[in-house]
Amino acid sequence: MLKILKEDYQSTHRKGERKGLSVEFRLTMALEYWLGYRSMRHMVLDYEVPKCKYIIWVKDVLKRSEEFKI
């Protein structure tokens, strides 16, 4: 999962551009959301991020890959 996410992240972000949360942290948030049955609202409050666009990004990237059927 991490390899697929990092490849997509590097292809869509230019060098020197503000990157935001690390890919590893985004994956951790997504896995915790999926496996822990937590609401996105609680994830936002716990991790103090403005919204859960990171979880949606992880889902979309993995969905586009051939290795995962989400």
A tleap script that builds the chain and sets N, CA, C and O, in Angstrom:
source leaprc.protein.ff14SB
mol = sequence {
  NMET LEU LYS ILE LEU LYS GLU ASP TYR GLN
  SER THR HIE ARG LYS GLY GLU ARG LYS GLY
  LEU SER VAL GLU PHE ARG LEU THR MET ALA
  LEU GLU TYR TRP LEU GLY TYR ARG SER MET
  ARG HIE MET VAL LEU ASP TYR GLU VAL PRO
  LYS CYS LYS TYR ILE ILE TRP VAL LYS ASP
  VAL LEU LYS ARG SER GLU GLU PHE LYS CILE
}
set mol.1.N position { 0.816 -1.184 0.000 }
set mol.1.CA position { 0.000 0.000 0.000 }
set mol.1.C position { 0.868 1.259 0.000 }
set mol.1.O position { 0.648 2.193 -0.771 }
set mol.2.N position { 1.840 1.250 0.873 }
set mol.2.CA position { 2.688 2.427 1.008 }
set mol.2.C position { 3.437 2.730 -0.283 }
set mol.2.O position { 3.571 3.892 -0.668 }
set mol.3.N position { 3.920 1.701 -0.945 }
set mol.3.CA position { 4.651 1.887 -2.198 }
set mol.3.C position { 3.756 2.543 -3.256 }
set mol.3.O position { 4.191 3.468 -3.941 }
set mol.4.N position { 2.533 2.081 -3.392 }
set mol.4.CA position { 1.596 2.634 -4.363 }
set mol.4.C position { 1.281 4.085 -4.035 }
set mol.4.O position { 1.243 4.931 -4.928 }
set mol.5.N position { 1.056 4.373 -2.772 }
set mol.5.CA position { 0.733 5.733 -2.349 }
set mol.5.C position { 1.902 6.686 -2.581 }
set mol.5.O position { 1.709 7.808 -3.049 }
set mol.6.N position { 3.109 6.241 -2.255 }
set mol.6.CA position { 4.280 7.101 -2.449 }
set mol.6.C position { 4.519 7.404 -3.927 }
set mol.6.O position { 4.864 8.531 -4.283 }
set mol.7.N position { 4.338 6.405 -4.785 }
set mol.7.CA position { 4.517 6.627 -6.217 }
set mol.7.C position { 3.522 7.651 -6.742 }
set mol.7.O position { 3.892 8.540 -7.509 }
set mol.8.N position { 2.273 7.535 -6.338 }
set mol.8.CA position { 1.263 8.498 -6.778 }
set mol.8.C position { 1.557 9.889 -6.226 }
set mol.8.O position { 1.435 10.884 -6.940 }
set mol.9.N position { 1.937 9.954 -4.972 }
set mol.9.CA position { 2.216 11.239 -4.329 }
set mol.9.C position { 3.368 11.957 -5.027 }
set mol.9.O position { 3.294 13.159 -5.279 }
set mol.10.N position { 4.431 11.219 -5.337 }
set mol.10.CA position { 5.586 11.830 -5.991 }
set mol.10.C position { 5.274 12.262 -7.417 }
set mol.10.O position { 5.842 13.237 -7.909 }
set mol.11.N position { 4.381 11.545 -8.079 }
set mol.11.CA position { 4.046 11.917 -9.460 }
set mol.11.C position { 3.128 13.135 -9.517 }
set mol.11.O position { 3.089 13.826 -10.536 }
set mol.12.N position { 2.393 13.409 -8.447 }
set mol.12.CA position { 1.463 14.539 -8.465 }
set mol.12.C position { 1.981 15.782 -7.747 }
set mol.12.O position { 1.370 16.845 -7.862 }
set mol.13.N position { 3.072 15.683 -7.020 }
set mol.13.CA position { 3.624 16.832 -6.308 }
set mol.13.C position { 5.002 17.181 -6.869 }
set mol.13.O position { 5.842 16.313 -7.105 }
set mol.14.N position { 5.197 18.453 -7.068 }
set mol.14.CA position { 6.492 18.921 -7.564 }
set mol.14.C position { 7.476 19.061 -6.414 }
set mol.14.O position { 7.087 19.209 -5.256 }
set mol.15.N position { 8.756 19.014 -6.755 }
set mol.15.CA position { 9.788 19.208 -5.726 }
set mol.15.C position { 9.690 20.617 -5.163 }
set mol.15.O position { 9.481 21.579 -5.902 }
set mol.16.N position { 9.844 20.730 -3.846 }
set mol.16.CA position { 9.812 22.020 -3.184 }
set mol.16.C position { 8.413 22.502 -2.852 }
set mol.16.O position { 8.257 23.505 -2.156 }
set mol.17.N position { 7.399 21.813 -3.334 }
set mol.17.CA position { 6.031 22.197 -3.055 }
set mol.17.C position { 5.667 21.801 -1.632 }
set mol.17.O position { 6.139 20.782 -1.128 }
set mol.18.N position { 4.840 22.591 -0.992 }
set mol.18.CA position { 4.396 22.257 0.365 }
set mol.18.C position { 3.647 20.933 0.321 }
set mol.18.O position { 2.731 20.753 -0.481 }
set mol.19.N position { 4.039 20.020 1.179 }
set mol.19.CA position { 3.553 18.659 1.059 }
set mol.19.C position { 2.438 18.287 2.028 }
set mol.19.O position { 1.704 17.338 1.749 }
set mol.20.N position { 2.274 18.964 3.127 }
set mol.20.CA position { 1.231 18.589 4.081 }
set mol.20.C position { 1.635 17.372 4.895 }
set mol.20.O position { 2.802 17.216 5.255 }
set mol.21.N position { 0.675 16.516 5.181 }
set mol.21.CA position { 0.935 15.322 5.984 }
set mol.21.C position { 1.720 14.295 5.194 }
set mol.21.O position { 1.588 14.207 3.973 }
set mol.22.N position { 2.536 13.520 5.886 }
set mol.22.CA position { 3.329 12.489 5.218 }
set mol.22.C position { 2.419 11.376 4.704 }
set mol.22.O position { 1.314 11.174 5.209 }
set mol.23.N position { 2.895 10.675 3.712 }
set mol.23.CA position { 2.139 9.562 3.137 }
set mol.23.C position { 1.907 8.486 4.193 }
set mol.23.O position { 0.828 7.898 4.254 }
set mol.24.N position { 2.907 8.229 5.019 }
set mol.24.CA position { 2.778 7.232 6.068 }
set mol.24.C position { 1.663 7.589 7.048 }
set mol.24.O position { 0.892 6.723 7.461 }
set mol.25.N position { 1.582 8.864 7.417 }
set mol.25.CA position { 0.550 9.304 8.352 }
set mol.25.C position { -0.829 9.222 7.706 }
set mol.25.O position { -1.800 8.848 8.364 }
set mol.26.N position { -0.919 9.569 6.422 }
set mol.26.CA position { -2.190 9.462 5.708 }
set mol.26.C position { -2.676 8.018 5.675 }
set mol.26.O position { -3.860 7.752 5.883 }
set mol.27.N position { -1.763 7.085 5.415 }
set mol.27.CA position { -2.128 5.672 5.386 }
set mol.27.C position { -2.557 5.205 6.775 }
set mol.27.O position { -3.528 4.460 6.904 }
set mol.28.N position { -1.852 5.631 7.798 }
set mol.28.CA position { -2.213 5.270 9.171 }
set mol.28.C position { -3.621 5.756 9.510 }
set mol.28.O position { -4.411 5.020 10.101 }
set mol.29.N position { -3.926 6.988 9.137 }
set mol.29.CA position { -5.265 7.527 9.382 }
set mol.29.C position { -6.328 6.711 8.655 }
set mol.29.O position { -7.365 6.387 9.233 }
set mol.30.N position { -6.080 6.382 7.406 }
set mol.30.CA position { -7.055 5.627 6.620 }
set mol.30.C position { -7.281 4.236 7.206 }
set mol.30.O position { -8.421 3.784 7.324 }
set mol.31.N position { -6.198 3.561 7.571 }
set mol.31.CA position { -6.340 2.220 8.141 }
set mol.31.C position { -7.080 2.259 9.480 }
set mol.31.O position { -7.908 1.395 9.767 }
set mol.32.N position { -6.777 3.254 10.278 }
set mol.32.CA position { -7.475 3.388 11.558 }
set mol.32.C position { -8.960 3.656 11.331 }
set mol.32.O position { -9.804 3.134 12.059 }
set mol.33.N position { -9.276 4.458 10.336 }
set mol.33.CA position { -10.672 4.757 10.011 }
set mol.33.C position { -11.399 3.494 9.553 }
set mol.33.O position { -12.504 3.208 10.012 }
set mol.34.N position { -10.768 2.733 8.637 }
set mol.34.CA position { -11.420 1.540 8.091 }
set mol.34.C position { -11.500 0.405 9.097 }
set mol.34.O position { -12.529 -0.263 9.195 }
set mol.35.N position { -10.432 0.180 9.841 }
set mol.35.CA position { -10.389 -0.971 10.737 }
set mol.35.C position { -10.996 -0.701 12.114 }
set mol.35.O position { -11.424 -1.628 12.802 }
set mol.36.N position { -11.030 0.556 12.506 }
set mol.36.CA position { -11.530 0.894 13.828 }
set mol.36.C position { -12.971 1.362 13.839 }
set mol.36.O position { -13.526 1.636 14.903 }
set mol.37.N position { -13.589 1.459 12.662 }
set mol.37.CA position { -14.975 1.909 12.547 }
set mol.37.C position { -15.204 3.248 13.239 }
set mol.37.O position { -16.204 3.443 13.931 }
set mol.38.N position { -14.273 4.154 13.043 }
set mol.38.CA position { -14.412 5.482 13.637 }
set mol.38.C position { -15.055 6.419 12.629 }
set mol.38.O position { -14.948 6.204 11.422 }
set mol.39.N position { -15.716 7.450 13.113 }
set mol.39.CA position { -16.300 8.426 12.198 }
set mol.39.C position { -15.219 9.412 11.754 }
set mol.39.O position { -14.226 9.612 12.453 }
set mol.40.N position { -15.417 10.016 10.601 }
set mol.40.CA position { -14.448 11.005 10.118 }
set mol.40.C position { -14.398 12.197 11.057 }
set mol.40.O position { -13.347 12.816 11.224 }
set mol.41.N position { -15.513 12.517 11.664 }
set mol.41.CA position { -15.541 13.641 12.609 }
set mol.41.C position { -14.590 13.396 13.772 }
set mol.41.O position { -13.864 14.302 14.180 }
set mol.42.N position { -14.587 12.181 14.307 }
set mol.42.CA position { -13.679 11.860 15.409 }
set mol.42.C position { -12.225 11.865 14.944 }
set mol.42.O position { -11.336 12.273 15.692 }
set mol.43.N position { -11.981 11.420 13.729 }
set mol.43.CA position { -10.612 11.431 13.190 }
set mol.43.C position { -10.106 12.872 13.094 }
set mol.43.O position { -8.963 13.159 13.451 }
set mol.44.N position { -10.959 13.770 12.612 }
set mol.44.CA position { -10.581 15.184 12.489 }
set mol.44.C position { -10.254 15.763 13.854 }
set mol.44.O position { -9.267 16.483 14.004 }
set mol.45.N position { -11.067 15.458 14.842 }
set mol.45.CA position { -10.837 15.994 16.193 }
set mol.45.C position { -9.585 15.403 16.829 }
set mol.45.O position { -8.808 16.135 17.443 }
set mol.46.N position { -9.374 14.112 16.699 }
set mol.46.CA position { -8.216 13.461 17.319 }
set mol.46.C position { -6.898 13.893 16.705 }
set mol.46.O position { -5.924 14.126 17.421 }
set mol.47.N position { -6.858 14.002 15.386 }
set mol.47.CA position { -5.598 14.316 14.706 }
set mol.47.C position { -5.432 15.800 14.410 }
set mol.47.O position { -4.397 16.223 13.895 }
set mol.48.N position { -6.448 16.588 14.734 }
set mol.48.CA position { -6.406 18.033 14.543 }
set mol.48.C position { -6.059 18.414 13.107 }
set mol.48.O position { -5.188 19.251 12.867 }
set mol.49.N position { -6.739 17.798 12.172 }
set mol.49.CA position { -6.612 18.144 10.759 }
set mol.49.C position { -7.919 18.796 10.339 }
set mol.49.O position { -8.971 18.497 10.904 }
set mol.50.N position { -7.866 19.692 9.345 }
set mol.50.CA position { -9.080 20.422 8.985 }
set mol.50.C position { -10.196 19.551 8.407 }
set mol.50.O position { -11.372 19.821 8.652 }
set mol.51.N position { -9.854 18.530 7.659 }
set mol.51.CA position { -10.853 17.613 7.120 }
set mol.51.C position { -10.184 16.303 6.758 }
set mol.51.O position { -8.958 16.196 6.780 }
set mol.52.N position { -10.962 15.342 6.437 }
set mol.52.CA position { -10.406 14.008 6.172 }
set mol.52.C position { -10.186 13.758 4.692 }
set mol.52.O position { -10.433 12.659 4.196 }
set mol.53.N position { -9.725 14.771 3.993 }
set mol.53.CA position { -9.425 14.588 2.572 }
set mol.53.C position { -8.290 13.583 2.389 }
set mol.53.O position { -8.158 12.995 1.315 }
set mol.54.N position { -7.481 13.380 3.404 }
set mol.54.CA position { -6.361 12.448 3.315 }
set mol.54.C position { -6.854 10.999 3.242 }
set mol.54.O position { -6.293 10.189 2.506 }
set mol.55.N position { -7.891 10.679 3.996 }
set mol.55.CA position { -8.469 9.338 3.952 }
set mol.55.C position { -9.083 9.085 2.584 }
set mol.55.O position { -8.936 8.000 2.022 }
set mol.56.N position { -9.761 10.076 2.057 }
set mol.56.CA position { -10.376 9.958 0.735 }
set mol.56.C position { -9.306 9.811 -0.343 }
set mol.56.O position { -9.483 9.046 -1.291 }
set mol.57.N position { -8.195 10.541 -0.205 }
set mol.57.CA position { -7.094 10.430 -1.172 }
set mol.57.C position { -6.516 9.018 -1.166 }
set mol.57.O position { -6.286 8.441 -2.228 }
set mol.58.N position { -6.279 8.455 0.023 }
set mol.58.CA position { -5.746 7.089 0.134 }
set mol.58.C position { -6.689 6.112 -0.545 }
set mol.58.O position { -6.248 5.256 -1.311 }
set mol.59.N position { -7.981 6.230 -0.273 }
set mol.59.CA position { -8.971 5.333 -0.870 }
set mol.59.C position { -8.960 5.444 -2.393 }
set mol.59.O position { -8.990 4.428 -3.088 }
set mol.60.N position { -8.919 6.665 -2.914 }
set mol.60.CA position { -8.946 6.865 -4.361 }
set mol.60.C position { -7.709 6.313 -5.052 }
set mol.60.O position { -7.815 5.701 -6.115 }
set mol.61.N position { -6.548 6.520 -4.466 }
set mol.61.CA position { -5.303 6.014 -5.062 }
set mol.61.C position { -5.285 4.491 -5.056 }
set mol.61.O position { -4.944 3.875 -6.066 }
set mol.62.N position { -5.644 3.883 -3.948 }
set mol.62.CA position { -5.649 2.422 -3.874 }
set mol.62.C position { -6.722 1.821 -4.781 }
set mol.62.O position { -6.547 0.730 -5.324 }
set mol.63.N position { -7.820 2.534 -4.939 }
set mol.63.CA position { -8.894 2.065 -5.809 }
set mol.63.C position { -8.452 2.043 -7.280 }
set mol.63.O position { -8.831 1.145 -8.031 }
set mol.64.N position { -7.651 3.035 -7.684 }
set mol.64.CA position { -7.145 3.104 -9.063 }
set mol.64.C position { -6.101 2.034 -9.352 }
set mol.64.O position { -5.918 1.644 -10.506 }
set mol.65.N position { -5.423 1.561 -8.332 }
set mol.65.CA position { -4.383 0.557 -8.545 }
set mol.65.C position { -5.018 -0.795 -8.862 }
set mol.65.O position { -6.168 -1.050 -8.506 }
set mol.66.N position { -4.276 -1.631 -9.516 }
set mol.66.CA position { -4.769 -2.954 -9.877 }
set mol.66.C position { -4.626 -3.967 -8.730 }
set mol.66.O position { -5.225 -5.042 -8.770 }
set mol.67.N position { -3.843 -3.623 -7.724 }
set mol.67.CA position { -3.537 -4.571 -6.654 }
set mol.67.C position { -4.612 -4.660 -5.573 }
set mol.67.O position { -4.698 -5.663 -4.865 }
set mol.68.N position { -5.426 -3.624 -5.445 }
set mol.68.CA position { -6.432 -3.592 -4.385 }
set mol.68.C position { -7.811 -3.383 -4.981 }
set mol.68.O position { -7.993 -2.561 -5.880 }
set mol.69.N position { -8.749 -4.108 -4.491 }
set mol.69.CA position { -10.147 -3.949 -4.900 }
set mol.69.C position { -10.906 -3.360 -3.711 }
set mol.69.O position { -11.278 -4.070 -2.777 }
set mol.70.N position { -11.122 -2.083 -3.767 }
set mol.70.CA position { -11.800 -1.384 -2.663 }
set mol.70.C position { -13.184 -0.983 -3.123 }
set mol.70.O position { -13.938 -0.381 -2.359 }
savepdb mol mol.pdb
quit
